[in-house]
Amino acid sequence: MNDSNTEKKGFFQKIADKFKNTSEKVADKVEDTIEDVKNSEFAWKVTETAQNISAKAKDMVQDVKDSEIVDKVGDAAKDLAERAKKFGGKVLEKLGNVSGIPILKNAGEKLRATTEDTTVKEDQLDELDKFVAVILEDGVITPEEETLLVQKAESLGLDAQAFLAEVREKMHA
């Protein structure tokens, strides 16, 4: 029985040794192949081509940055933003006139006169005007609606009490 265990142990040891030797040979061959590829003319050409492409891309980016078109696009974008801001202010001013609430008209004029981007405030003012229209339509200002009117007016920098007075006056008219 000891002989069979010894034979089995010897057999498994032989397989393990063979696997180890084969693994080492494969690893050596893979390393040699990698070195061959690294040192090959093909690898140098690929590296050189990649460097050339990178340099050309950098040159192209710099050419675009230096070109007149960038300045023209930037100028056109600024002009378009300015026109949109003025148009938005005019629309809000008209909304104030249509609803008959002077504070909305004045807020639209202030937004139009400022040099900064007022898109967010314009949207908030438009939302407030729509909210007022709903309140005027049903003819009742609930305590919750009044709280929301005050919050929205204050967030826009409006005199909330004067605004509420104008809304109530319009509602009674």
C-alpha positions in Angstrom: 0.0 0.0 0.0 2.9 2.3 0.7 4.2 1.6 -2.8 0.9 2.9 -4.4 1.0 6.1 -2.3 4.6 6.6 -3.3 3.7 5.9 -6.9 0.8 8.4 -6.8 2.9 11.0 -5.1 5.7 10.5 -7.6 3.1 10.8 -10.5 1.6 14.0 -9.2 5.1 15.4 -8.5 6.1 14.7 -12.1 2.9 16.5 -13.4 3.7 19.5 -11.1 7.3 19.6 -12.3 6.2 19.4 -15.9 3.6 22.1 -15.4 6.2 24.3 -13.7 8.8 23.8 -16.5 6.2 24.4 -19.2 4.9 27.5 -17.5 8.4 28.9 -17.2 9.1 28.3 -20.8 5.8 29.9 -21.9 6.5 32.9 -19.7 10.0 33.3 -21.2 8.6 33.0 -24.7 5.9 35.6 -24.0 8.5 38.0 -22.5 10.8 37.4 -25.6 7.9 38.1 -27.9 6.9 41.3 -26.1 10.6 42.5 -26.3 10.7 41.6 -30.0 7.5 43.6 -30.6 8.8 46.5 -28.6 12.1 46.5 -30.5 10.6 45.9 -33.9 10.4 48.5 -36.6 6.6 48.2 -36.6 6.4 49.3 -33.0 8.7 52.3 -33.7 6.6 53.3 -36.7 3.4 53.0 -34.6 5.0 55.2 -31.9 6.3 57.7 -34.4 2.9 57.9 -36.1 1.1 58.4 -32.8 3.5 61.2 -31.9 3.0 62.8 -35.3 -0.8 62.6 -35.0 -0.6 64.1 -31.5 1.6 67.0 -32.7 -0.7 67.6 -35.7 -3.8 67.6 -33.4 -2.1 70.1 -31.1 -1.2 72.3 -34.1 -4.8 72.1 -35.3 -6.2 73.1 -32.0 -3.8 76.0 -31.7 -4.7 77.1 -35.3 -8.4 77.1 -34.4 -7.7 79.0 -31.2 -5.7 81.6 -33.2 -8.2 81.9 -36.0 -10.6 84.8 -36.5 -13.5 82.4 -36.5 -13.2 81.8 -32.8 -13.4 85.6 -32.1 -16.3 85.9 -34.5 -18.2 83.0 -32.9 -17.5 84.5 -29.5 -18.7 87.9 -30.6 -21.8 86.4 -32.2 -22.6 84.4 -29.0 -22.3 87.6 -26.9 -24.5 89.5 -29.3 -27.1 86.8 -29.3 -27.1 86.6 -25.5 -27.5 90.3 -25.2 -30.4 90.3 -27.7 -32.1 87.4 -25.9 -31.8 89.3 -22.6 -33.3 92.4 -24.1 -36.1 90.5 -25.7 -36.8 88.6 -22.5 -37.0 91.9 -20.6 -39.4 93.3 -23.2 -41.6 90.2 -22.9 -41.7 90.5 -19.2 -42.4 94.2 -19.4 -45.4 93.4 -21.7 -46.6 90.7 -19.2 -46.6 93.3 -16.5 -48.6 95.7 -18.7 -51.1 92.9 -19.7 -51.7 91.8 -16.2 -52.0 95.3 -14.9 -49.5 94.8 -12.2 -46.9 97.6 -12.3 -44.4 95.7 -10.1 -44.0 93.0 -12.8 -43.5 95.7 -15.4 -40.8 97.4 -13.3 -39.1 94.1 -12.6 -39.0 93.4 -16.3 -37.4 96.8 -17.0 -34.8 96.2 -14.3 -33.9 92.8 -15.8 -33.6 94.3 -19.2 -31.3 97.1 -17.9 -28.8 94.8 -16.1 -25.6 93.5 -17.8 -25.6 90.1 -16.2 -27.4 86.9 -17.3 -30.9 87.2 -16.0 -32.4 84.0 -17.5 -33.2 82.4 -14.2 -34.8 85.5 -12.8 -36.8 86.0 -16.0 -38.1 82.4 -15.7 -39.0 83.0 -12.0 -40.8 86.3 -12.9 -42.7 84.5 -15.7 -43.7 81.8 -13.2 -44.8 84.4 -10.7 -46.9 86.1 -13.4 -48.6 82.8 -14.3 -49.3 82.1 -10.7 -50.9 85.6 -10.3 -53.0 84.9 -13.3 -54.4 81.7 -11.8 -55.2 83.6 -8.5 -56.9 86.4 -10.4 -58.9 83.9 -12.4 -60.5 82.2 -9.4 -60.7 85.5 -7.4 -59.5 84.1 -4.1 -56.1 84.3 -2.4 -55.8 81.4 0.1 -53.3 81.7 2.9 -51.0 79.1 1.2 -51.1 81.1 -2.1 -50.3 84.3 -0.2 -47.3 82.7 1.4 -46.1 81.5 -2.0 -46.6 84.9 -3.5 -44.6 86.5 -0.8 -41.8 83.9 -1.1 -41.6 84.2 -4.8 -41.7 88.0 -4.7 -39.0 88.1 -2.1 -36.8 85.7 -4.0 -36.9 88.1 -7.0 -36.1 91.1 -4.8 -39.6 92.6 -5.1 -41.4 94.5 -2.3 -43.6 91.6 -1.3 -46.2 93.7 0.6 -46.6 96.2 -2.2 -46.8 93.3 -4.7 -49.6 91.7 -2.6 -51.4 95.0 -2.5 -51.3 95.3 -6.3 -52.5 91.7 -6.7 -55.5 92.4 -4.3 -56.3 95.6 -6.0 -56.3 93.9 -9.4 -58.5 91.1 -8.0 -61.1 93.6 -6.7 -61.1 95.6 -10.0 
